Amino acid sequence: MTPSVRSRMWASGVSFGFGFVVANYGLVVVPRPDQWIWLAAAAVFAATGALGVVFADSGSQFSVWAVLGFVLLIGFTLIPFAWAFSVAVAPAGVRPGSVWPVDATSDNFRAVLDSGSFGHAVLNSLIVAGTSTLIAVVLAVFAAYAIVCSRFRGRRAVYALILGVLLAPLVVLAGPMAGQALAFGLYDTRRSLIVCYLALTLPLALWLFVSLFSRIPWSLRDAARTDGATRFQMFGKVYLPVVGPGLGVVTFIVFFVAANDLVLGLALGATDKSMPVPATIASFGGEFDNVSAATAAGGLLWFLPVLFFVLVFQRKIVWLLGRPNR
């Protein structure tokens, strides 16, 4: 038995084992409303194991471990959203006890949309995240071009520093930023949030643009220069066709990351005057009859634009993030 066949058989056995455990747990422990979800998950695991057996001795490039990991990822991703939806549609005074909604109502979504705090928070997020993203994109384009095209000393150190800032926890930066905003009299203002959000948007935009620019065939630029092309001609016929679609995707990614930040929004905002949507949702209180349901409803409403963006631009996102930088 070859190593690939042995690996596929092991993965098939693990998948069948998962399916057996999930099916028995669903039948014995899980109550009736959610029982079919567990049985469906067990059927998916069993089907994955069956595919592994069928393709075990074939020459096709088929990884059962990858399929099993994908199934687990989908399950662990969808279940929290299903539970949030169940909480969001629960009637007043009812605490949901199952993932499958019971006596669903849209009152909580209407209450969130009709509340003045949520609408004002959406405006704050659009202004703060949008302005910070535009500034970061403009600065990151020039910096990424220099990092990719210029072979200056310390280039790798600069890029490593950028990644270090990108991976730094925002909680560490939130306290000093709030202190500086208080010292300058800018606390609880959109201006302070725009400036502080650059600590999040600028490293992310720079990292993404380095990844994007590393895919440009710079030999075309040199050939265009040799043929006497002007800067405007090179921009329209060399740079824009390659960078243009990716530029929009990078801008949207940076915007959504900034718009979904919670730490800086809570640290630098205290009232509806400047608090963005995530901070406002986390601060929902007595204005709603069911705070937990309103929180879940507000989170799902704010997630819809992100979901739409991912579904529409999924190929571009995978193309942008799926290859290592040079």
ZIDAGI-V655401 format. One record per run of one state. SS is the DSSP state (h for helix, s for strand, l for the rest). FROM is the first residue (numbers start at 1). TO is the last residue. Records with the same first field share a line. If there is no record, write none. Layout:
SS->FROM-TO + FROM-TO
//
This chain:
l->1-2 + 29-31 + 55-63 + 89-106 + 115-115 + 150-154 + 168-169 + 184-189 + 214-217 + 227-230 + 260-262 + 269-276 + 283-290 + 313-313 + 322-326
h->3-28 + 32-54 + 64-88 + 107-114 + 116-149 + 155-167 + 170-183 + 190-213 + 218-226 + 231-259 + 263-268 + 277-282 + 291-312 + 314-321
//
